[in-house]
Amino acid sequence: MARARELSRSELLALKEMQLTGQITNRTLTLHLRNDDIIVQFQDGRLQLTAKGRRMLVRGSPSLWDFAS
């Protein structure tokens, strides 16, 4: 079984933005994440994580933690 790639910080931040707003402002990232089956886009423009996207977001979440505080 092939190991899933890790999401970049910008991809993780885009998914976090999507969860908060329902959109991703970076159109290129939106297309990339959709093509990788990480998100789906409905006809009305809403975005939603796929099961694969949820797994990847949870796995990558520690990289978004701020340890400086």
MDAnalysis code that builds the backbone (N, CA, C; Angstrom):
import MDAnalysis as mda
import numpy as np

u = mda.Universe.empty(207, n_residues=69, atom_resindex=np.repeat(np.arange(69), 3), trajectory=True)
u.add_TopologyAttr("name", ["N", "CA", "C"] * 69)
u.add_TopologyAttr("resid", np.arange(1, 70))
u.add_TopologyAttr("resname", ["MET", "ALA", "ARG", "ALA", "ARG", "GLU", "LEU", "SER", "ARG", "SER", "GLU", "LEU", "LEU", "ALA", "LEU", "LYS", "GLU", "MET", "GLN", "LEU", "THR", "GLY", "GLN", "ILE", "THR", "ASN", "ARG", "THR", "LEU", "THR", "LEU", "HIS", "LEU", "ARG", "ASN", "ASP", "ASP", "ILE", "ILE", "VAL", "GLN", "PHE", "GLN", "ASP", "GLY", "ARG", "LEU", "GLN", "LEU", "THR", "ALA", "LYS", "GLY", "ARG", "ARG", "MET", "LEU", "VAL", "ARG", "GLY", "SER", "PRO", "SER", "LEU", "TRP", "ASP", "PHE", "ALA", "SER"])
u.atoms.positions = np.array([
    [0.840, -1.174, 0.000],
    [0.000, 0.000, 0.000],
    [0.888, 1.241, 0.000],
    [0.635, 2.166, -0.913],
    [1.431, 3.382, -1.020],
    [1.143, 4.315, 0.149],
    [2.202, 4.922, 0.651],
    [2.059, 5.855, 1.772],
    [1.565, 7.192, 1.244],
    [0.573, 7.770, 1.913],
    [0.021, 9.055, 1.493],
    [1.058, 10.149, 1.711],
    [1.081, 11.097, 0.815],
    [2.011, 12.212, 0.964],
    [1.555, 13.111, 2.107],
    [2.476, 13.878, 2.618],
    [2.159, 14.836, 3.674],
    [1.714, 16.142, 3.031],
    [0.794, 16.834, 3.661],
    [0.352, 18.130, 3.164],
    [1.356, 19.201, 3.569],
    [1.533, 20.164, 2.693],
    [2.407, 21.293, 3.022],
    [1.700, 22.196, 4.025],
    [2.457, 23.083, 4.656],
    [1.876, 24.027, 5.612],
    [0.799, 24.878, 4.933],
    [1.047, 25.330, 3.706],
    [0.062, 26.162, 3.009],
    [-1.215, 25.377, 2.706],
    [-1.084, 24.092, 2.401],
    [-2.267, 23.265, 2.171],
    [-3.053, 23.071, 3.465],
    [-2.338, 22.815, 4.564],
    [-3.012, 22.655, 5.860],
    [-3.729, 23.942, 6.268],
    [-3.076, 25.081, 6.056],
    [-3.720, 26.359, 6.385],
    [-4.937, 26.608, 5.504],
    [-4.876, 26.195, 4.249],
    [-6.023, 26.340, 3.352],
    [-7.197, 25.484, 3.835],
    [-6.913, 24.268, 4.299],
    [-7.981, 23.409, 4.821],
    [-8.567, 23.979, 6.103],
    [-7.724, 24.564, 6.926],
    [-8.206, 25.213, 8.147],
    [-9.107, 26.399, 7.785],
    [-8.677, 27.194, 6.802],
    [-9.493, 28.314, 6.313],
    [-10.842, 27.809, 5.790],
    [-10.815, 26.703, 5.053],
    [-12.036, 26.147, 4.499],
    [-12.997, 25.721, 5.599],
    [-12.465, 25.130, 6.665],
    [-13.328, 24.712, 7.766],
    [-13.973, 25.907, 8.455],
    [-13.243, 27.026, 8.516],
    [-13.771, 28.212, 9.193],
    [-14.730, 29.014, 8.326],
    [-14.445, 29.095, 7.016],
    [-15.219, 29.985, 6.136],
    [-16.021, 29.273, 5.056],
    [-15.705, 28.010, 4.801],
    [-16.369, 27.287, 3.719],
    [-15.744, 27.549, 2.367],
    [-14.661, 28.335, 2.353],
    [-13.991, 28.676, 1.103],
    [-12.486, 28.670, 1.303],
    [-11.764, 28.632, 0.181],
    [-10.309, 28.786, 0.188],
    [-10.007, 29.928, -0.769],
    [-9.309, 30.940, -0.286],
    [-9.057, 32.121, -1.118],
    [-8.062, 31.850, -2.244],
    [-7.189, 30.868, -2.078],
    [-6.188, 30.545, -3.094],
    [-6.794, 29.546, -4.080],
    [-7.148, 30.026, -5.243],
    [-7.825, 29.199, -6.263],
    [-6.943, 28.026, -6.719],
    [-5.635, 28.267, -6.841],
    [-4.723, 27.210, -7.266],
    [-4.703, 26.072, -6.259],
    [-4.631, 26.415, -4.960],
    [-4.665, 25.379, -3.933],
    [-5.996, 24.640, -3.940],
    [-7.072, 25.365, -4.162],
    [-8.390, 24.728, -4.227],
    [-8.405, 23.653, -5.310],
    [-7.929, 24.003, -6.495],
    [-7.903, 23.038, -7.605],
    [-6.993, 21.860, -7.295],
    [-5.838, 22.135, -6.719],
    [-4.879, 21.081, -6.369],
    [-5.488, 20.109, -5.347],
    [-6.095, 20.654, -4.298],
    [-6.696, 19.806, -3.266],
    [-7.884, 19.020, -3.813],
    [-8.632, 19.628, -4.705],
    [-9.773, 18.930, -5.314],
    [-9.287, 17.804, -6.223],
    [-8.245, 18.063, -6.997],
    [-7.702, 17.034, -7.896],
    [-7.099, 15.867, -7.132],
    [-6.619, 16.114, -5.913],
    [-6.052, 15.050, -5.070],
    [-7.113, 14.368, -4.203],
    [-8.382, 14.655, -4.441],
    [-9.507, 14.062, -3.692],
    [-9.434, 14.351, -2.200],
    [-8.927, 15.531, -1.844],
    [-8.851, 15.947, -0.451],
    [-10.089, 16.768, -0.089],
    [-10.610, 17.501, -1.076],
    [-11.850, 18.255, -0.898],
    [-12.763, 17.991, -2.087],
    [-14.030, 18.268, -1.886],
    [-14.996, 18.251, -2.982],
    [-15.622, 19.632, -3.042],
    [-16.007, 20.021, -4.249],
    [-16.656, 21.308, -4.445],
    [-18.032, 21.059, -5.037],
    [-19.036, 21.602, -4.376],
    [-20.402, 21.446, -4.833],
    [-20.716, 22.501, -5.883],
    [-21.802, 22.317, -6.622],
    [-22.155, 23.244, -7.693],
    [-22.390, 24.660, -7.189],
    [-22.815, 24.796, -5.939],
    [-23.039, 26.136, -5.393],
    [-21.753, 26.778, -4.872],
    [-20.610, 26.099, -5.048],
    [-19.323, 26.649, -4.655],
    [-18.844, 26.235, -3.282],
    [-19.712, 25.612, -2.478],
    [-19.289, 25.154, -1.143],
    [-18.221, 24.095, -1.265],
    [-17.304, 24.109, -0.310],
    [-16.232, 23.114, -0.256],
    [-16.419, 22.245, 0.974],
    [-16.018, 20.995, 0.856],
    [-16.111, 20.070, 1.986],
    [-14.954, 19.096, 1.928],
    [-14.429, 18.751, 3.101],
    [-13.371, 17.743, 3.176],
    [-13.915, 16.373, 2.831],
    [-13.114, 15.579, 2.149],
    [-13.440, 14.172, 1.935],
    [-12.912, 13.403, 3.148],
    [-13.197, 12.111, 3.217],
    [-12.652, 11.288, 4.298],
    [-11.124, 11.325, 4.247],
    [-10.553, 11.255, 3.054],
    [-9.098, 11.346, 2.890],
    [-8.595, 12.691, 3.401],
    [-9.308, 13.761, 3.086],
    [-8.925, 15.093, 3.528],
    [-8.957, 15.234, 5.041],
    [-9.964, 14.648, 5.679],
    [-10.055, 14.700, 7.143],
    [-8.873, 13.977, 7.783],
    [-8.533, 12.809, 7.242],
    [-7.389, 12.060, 7.775],
    [-6.092, 12.861, 7.627],
    [-5.905, 13.466, 6.472],
    [-4.678, 14.218, 6.220],
    [-4.610, 15.475, 7.088],
    [-5.733, 16.123, 7.326],
    [-5.754, 17.319, 8.169],
    [-5.424, 16.962, 9.608],
    [-6.015, 15.880, 10.106],
    [-5.735, 15.454, 11.484],
    [-4.266, 15.066, 11.624],
    [-3.751, 14.330, 10.666],
    [-2.351, 13.899, 10.723],
    [-1.398, 15.094, 10.657],
    [-1.738, 16.121, 9.880],
    [-0.859, 17.272, 9.713],
    [-1.078, 18.380, 10.730],
    [-2.124, 18.303, 11.529],
    [-2.460, 19.374, 12.462],
    [-1.338, 19.766, 13.430],
    [-0.561, 18.827, 13.973],
    [0.508, 19.245, 14.893],
    [1.482, 20.243, 14.294],
    [1.669, 20.226, 12.982],
    [2.596, 21.172, 12.371],
    [2.058, 22.607, 12.403],
    [0.776, 22.778, 12.714],
    [0.181, 24.118, 12.804],
    [0.216, 24.677, 14.221],
    [0.591, 23.847, 15.186],
    [0.633, 24.312, 16.581],
    [1.755, 25.313, 16.743],
    [1.508, 26.323, 17.529],
    [2.512, 27.355, 17.791],
    [3.159, 27.057, 19.130],
    [4.405, 26.636, 19.105],
    [5.115, 26.296, 20.343],
    [5.819, 27.502, 20.953],
    [5.737, 28.679, 20.313],
    [6.427, 29.869, 20.812],
    [5.720, 30.515, 21.992],
    [4.452, 30.207, 22.205],
    [3.722, 30.872, 23.275],
    [3.966, 30.265, 24.626],
])
